[in-house]
Amino acid sequence: MITYKTEMIEQKKLDKFICDRCKKEVKFQIELQETHSIRFTGGYTSVFGDMNNVSCDLCQQCLKYLIGEFCIYNVEK
């Protein structure tokens, strides 16, 4: 005999994405794929502070503004 039980599973879903720099809310699914979340813990002698948790959520425009001049664009054909 096979029996089944019903379980309620709590699941996190993205509610909204707000860029930490420009405060723009990203709404469209295709643009959400181009958002960037940075998360890390500062290490010993880090400029961010020893063991500080650092986080930043950026839209693609702000990320390009902040690091664009350092990026290498290589499109292979």
Secondary structure, 3 states (H helix, E strand, C coil): CCCCCCCCCCCCCCCCEECCCCCCEECCHHHHCCCEEEEEECCCCCCCCCCCEEEEEECHHHHHHHHHHHCCCCCCC
